[in-house]
Amino acid sequence: RNDGRRIKSASPEYLVGAYLMHKRYDALNMTEVDVPLDPISAYVRALPDRQMVIFVGRFYMADPLAKIAKELGCSMATVKREVAAIKEGLKKHLESEGYDL
């Protein structure tokens, strides 16, 4: 995290998910996209720990917001705000990399 605090309560799969995203080939990862995974993976790995856990939980593990909130010990409203910020940041990152979204 940018503030130096580490997330201690998150399950290990949330913490390593961002590093495994490009290697996962199963039913949850069969969406056809025109964007290579490298810029997305780079963006996710650069996120603060809390946002990385939220991204991996929501978009990689397909967990409900309530489960992510419980895992992090915060409210669902906080997770919703973080998801919106992550999506907006990812969109800006991809556009700055030259992808037309």
C-alpha angles and dihedrals in degrees: 000000000000091000091056096246117130124218106239103172100059119106115250094246089065092052097050098035094090090058094049101043096102092050098053116102113172141108093292093055102048099104114126111231134170094218119088115235094234097080091043092049091048090051093049094047089052093054120104111265095258094052092044090054090049093048094048092045095048105035104023104033093029091225121168117254090246092059092049091048091051091047091053097037095238138110125278088240089060091051091048091052091048092049090052091049092047093050092048091047092049091050091052091046093052092046090051087052089057101260117139109222 
